[in-house]
Amino acid sequence: MYFPARFTGLATLAWDSFKILLIWAAATGPMAILAWGVAPQLIRPDDPMPGLVFWRWVVAGMVWQLVLSLLILKLEGVPFRPYALARRLWLTSPIWRPSGKPMVMAFLLVPAFVALGFVGDDLVTRLFQATPIGLHLLEMAPAYADIRTLDVPAASGRWDILGLALASSLFNYLLGEALLFHGVLLPRMEKAWGRWAWLGNGLLFAAYHAHKFWLMPGLVISCLCYSLPAQAFRSNWLAVLIHGLEGVVLIVAVTAVILQP
């Protein structure tokens, strides 16, 4: 039976999009279950820092994303060798796409995207939380889900919190979220969605944050600031740097809390 090329193309697009959404659901579902199903059940009423329990299970959700990423790469038949992984995950130097030549100067854009993501997220979050829906979601969020609630006297001298922060940063900015959404999904999205892959990737990455549901709309800008330069210059090192600077701030802040008298 003959199928018109246009129909075949649409069918391929639909199938590729379905697989992308399936991967997104495989990351988002477990994270939501761990954050809002498992963690609350393990928090003791007398725990002075319930946020640590919540944080540990969020990290567990990101560890699952590493496992999921490795499973997908295995199913794709990608050799687990440095060169092959770097090419598949776009962990290569930035290039100027029209010529294919290296574009190291692209790293100079990192501060601009960091600033745009920070200002954009803050502005959108303020606007969203000024709406009835945004305010309602903010009121629904338990206090322990805000990392700032860990700034309490009980945290003084707790170096295990720094270990948790380091693990969180590793699986957030490199081996978990970043690996799955930017390394595994973004190149796959480009094959399916072409030049608009960065937009779809940013929106799906923002929508994945079920463990931060009250902030979701405000995360869109920063999520786009990761995917746009990564696709534009075909290098996820840009996304790693832009996203990973949050981790530096986190480590400094956690260390300051631990060292408080």
C-alpha positions, 0 to 999 in steps of 0.5 A, spaced: 500 500 500 502 506 498 502 512 503 503 519 500 510 522 503 506 527 507 502 522 511 509 518 512 512 524 514 506 526 519 506 519 522 514 519 523 513 526 527 507 523 531 511 517 533 518 521 534 514 526 539 510 520 542 517 517 544 519 524 547 513 525 551 514 518 554 521 519 556 519 526 559 513 522 563 518 517 565 522 522 568 517 527 571 512 521 574 517 518 579 520 525 581 513 527 583 511 521 586 518 521 590 517 528 592 509 528 594 508 521 595 514 518 599 518 524 602 512 527 606 510 520 609 517 519 612 518 526 615 517 526 622 513 531 626 518 533 630 524 534 625 527 541 625 529 540 618 524 536 614 526 539 608 532 535 608 528 529 607 524 532 601 531 534 598 534 527 599 528 524 595 528 529 590 536 527 589 533 520 588 529 522 583 535 525 579 539 519 580 533 515 577 534 520 571 541 518 570 539 511 570 533 512 565 538 516 560 543 510 560 537 505 559 535 510 553 543 510 550 543 503 551 537 502 547 539 507 541 546 503 541 550 508 543 557 505 544 559 507 551 566 510 549 568 517 551 568 520 543 561 516 541 558 519 548 560 526 547 558 526 540 551 523 541 550 528 547 553 534 544 558 534 549 563 538 544 566 545 543 561 550 540 560 550 533 558 555 528 553 551 524 553 555 517 560 553 517 561 547 522 567 551 524 569 551 532 566 557 535 569 558 542 567 565 543 560 562 544 562 561 551 562 569 552 554 569 552 554 565 558 553 571 563 548 574 558 544 567 559 545 567 566 542 574 567 537 573 562 534 567 566 535 570 573 531 576 571 526 573 567 524 567 572 524 572 577 519 577 573 515 571 571 514 568 578 512 575 581 507 576 575 504 569 576 504 569 583 500 575 583 494 571 580 489 567 583 492 561 581 499 562 582 497 565 589 493 558 591 499 554 588 504 558 593 499 557 599 499 549 597 506 548 597 509 546 604 514 550 607 519 544 607 519 544 600 523 551 600 530 550 601 531 557 605 527 553 611 534 550 612 537 556 614 536 554 622 540 553 628 540 546 627 544 546 621 550 549 624 556 544 623 551 539 619 557 537 614 552 532 611 548 537 608 554 540 604 554 532 602 547 532 600 548 539 596 554 536 592 550 530 590 544 534 588 549 539 584 552 533 581 545 530 579 542 536 577 547 540 573 551 534 570 549 527 571 541 527 572 537 533 569 542 535 565 544 529 562 537 527 560 533 533 558 539 536 554 544 531 553 539 525 551 533 529 549 535 535 546 539 532 540 533 527 539 528 533 539 532 536 534 531 530 529 524 530 530 522 538 531 528 541 527 529 548 529 524 549 534 527 543 538 530 548 543 523 551 545 520 544 546 525 542 550 525 548 555 517 548 555 518 540 557 524 541 562 520 547 566 513 542 566 518 537 569 518 540 575 512 538 579 516 538 585 516 545 584 509 546 582 508 553 585 514 556 581 513 552 574 511 558 570 517 562 572 522 557 570 520 557 563 525 563 561 531 560 565 529 553 561 529 556 555 536 560 556 539 553 557 536 549 551 537 555 546 544 556 546 545 549 546 542 548 540 544 554 536 551 552 537 550 544 538 554 544 545 551 542 551 557 545 555 553 552 554 547 549 558 552 546 563 555 552 565 549 556 565 545 552 569 551 549 573 552 556 576 546 555 580 550 550 584 556 554 585 551 559 589 548 553 592 554 550 595 556 557 598 550 558 601 550 551 604 557 552 607 555 559 610 549 556 613 553 550 616 558 555 619 554 559 622 555 560 630 
